[in-house]
Amino acid sequence: MSPRSEEFFIEARDRLDAARRELAADKPSVTVSLAYYAMLYAARAALSEEGRYARTHAGTWILFGELFVAGDRVDRELASAARKTQELRERSDYEARRPELEEASAVVDLAERFVEAVSTAIEG
């Protein structure tokens, strides 16, 4: 893995660890945000391995889909679910709409599966 990709992946794993801690502390809004960013940074790590970068969240997800989902390197449904988490994160972060604890737990589970899938895709 390239040094830049590794930096992104370290951030992904750090945010996933933090999301687990916040979930245990009964803070679903923070949990969702951290889990979403874990997935975003994992996607950016994958793109970095291909020498690609997108400036926006949407651009990252589109490019990730083109390179890793269309190429059958990451499951389509898993990637779609990860991308859709952005809406929940934005409602929580920008509109102060607190997700249910069960919903936050599901996002952490999703992030764990997504980060692992991306790791497998880029490390072989």
Buried (B, 14 or more C-beta within 10 A) or exposed (E): BEEBBEBBBEBBBBBBEBBBEBBEEEBBBBBBBBBBBBBBBBBBBBBBBBEBEBEEBEEBBEBBBEBBBEEEBBBEEBBEBBBEBBEBBBBBBEEEEBBEEEBBBBBBEBBBBBBEBBBEBBEE
